[in-house]
Amino acid sequence: MKEFASLMKSIDTTLERSEVEYIFNKFDDDKDNTISFEEFTKWLSKNDVVMSTKISSNEARTSSITR
């Protein structure tokens, strides 16, 4: 949970602890206080998020993160 909280705070410094815990619990299906790779990929799949380890040079030039 500590690592996850650090990650989430680096993404959004305004998140409250309760919000981080809520998000963590969405991933942690078996409630063992860890997010396994399987739980992570299951959540991505359920929420139509596609992961790719490949990025085209065009995507690299045009991608950005917005909040």
Summary of the structure (lengths in Angstrom):
residues: 67
radius of gyration: 14.2
end to end distance: 23.2
largest distance: 40.4
contacts: 114
relative contact order: 0.10
helix: 55%
strand: 0%
